[in-house]
Amino acid sequence: MTIFIKEFTPNALSENAGSELRKRILSLHEENPNEDITLDFEGITLYATMFFNASIGFLIKENK
């Protein structure tokens, strides 16, 4: 399963966009817990720590 970041945000900068990514990851994982999830950042050229803290960082901290 692949989540295309560009489908819901033009960049990976904000905490809100990071939270949206986290929701999408959790939703896909809930539906298919044994499937790998790929994050596709094609077309995203701006990144910020805030985005990753709210998405992937949160999941790592919560050990999901």
CORTA-V73604 format. One record per residue. RES is the residue in one small letter. PSI is psi as a letter, one per 20 degrees, with the letter a starting at -180 (NA if undefined). OMEGA is omega in whole degrees, -180 to 180 (* if undefined). BURIAL is b if it has 9 or more other C-alpha atoms within 8 Angstrom, else e. Layout:
res=RES psi=PSI omega=OMEGA burial=BURIAL
res=RES psi=PSI omega=OMEGA burial=BURIAL
This chain:
res=m psi=p omega=-179 burial=e
res=t psi=p omega=173 burial=e
res=i psi=p omega=179 burial=b
res=f psi=o omega=-175 burial=b
res=i psi=h omega=-178 burial=b
res=k psi=h omega=-180 burial=b
res=e psi=h omega=-177 burial=e
res=f psi=i omega=176 burial=e
res=t psi=q omega=179 burial=e
res=p psi=i omega=-180 burial=e
res=n psi=r omega=-180 burial=b
res=a psi=m omega=-174 burial=b
res=l psi=g omega=-167 burial=b
res=s psi=q omega=175 burial=b
res=e psi=h omega=179 burial=b
res=n psi=g omega=178 burial=e
res=a psi=h omega=177 burial=b
res=g psi=g omega=178 burial=b
res=s psi=h omega=177 burial=b
res=e psi=g omega=177 burial=b
res=l psi=g omega=179 burial=b
res=r psi=g omega=179 burial=b
res=k psi=g omega=-180 burial=e
res=r psi=g omega=178 burial=b
res=i psi=g omega=-179 burial=b
res=l psi=h omega=179 burial=e
res=s psi=g omega=179 burial=e
res=l psi=h omega=179 burial=b
res=h psi=h omega=178 burial=b
res=e psi=g omega=-180 burial=e
res=e psi=h omega=-175 burial=e
res=n psi=m omega=-173 burial=e
res=p psi=i omega=-178 burial=e
res=n psi=j omega=-179 burial=e
res=e psi=q omega=173 burial=e
res=d psi=q omega=176 burial=e
res=i psi=p omega=178 burial=b
res=t psi=p omega=176 burial=e
res=l psi=p omega=-179 burial=e
res=d psi=o omega=-179 burial=e
res=f psi=j omega=-180 burial=e
res=e psi=p omega=179 burial=e
res=g psi=i omega=178 burial=e
res=i psi=p omega=-177 burial=b
res=t psi=i omega=179 burial=e
res=l psi=p omega=-177 burial=e
res=y psi=q omega=175 burial=b
res=a psi=q omega=179 burial=b
res=t psi=h omega=-179 burial=e
res=m psi=g omega=179 burial=b
res=f psi=g omega=-177 burial=b
res=f psi=h omega=176 burial=b
res=n psi=h omega=-178 burial=b
res=a psi=i omega=-178 burial=b
res=s psi=e omega=-175 burial=b
res=i psi=g omega=180 burial=b
res=g psi=g omega=178 burial=b
res=f psi=g omega=-178 burial=b
res=l psi=h omega=177 burial=b
res=i psi=g omega=-180 burial=e
res=k psi=g omega=-179 burial=e
res=e psi=i omega=178 burial=e
res=n psi=l omega=-179 burial=e
res=k psi=NA omega=* burial=e
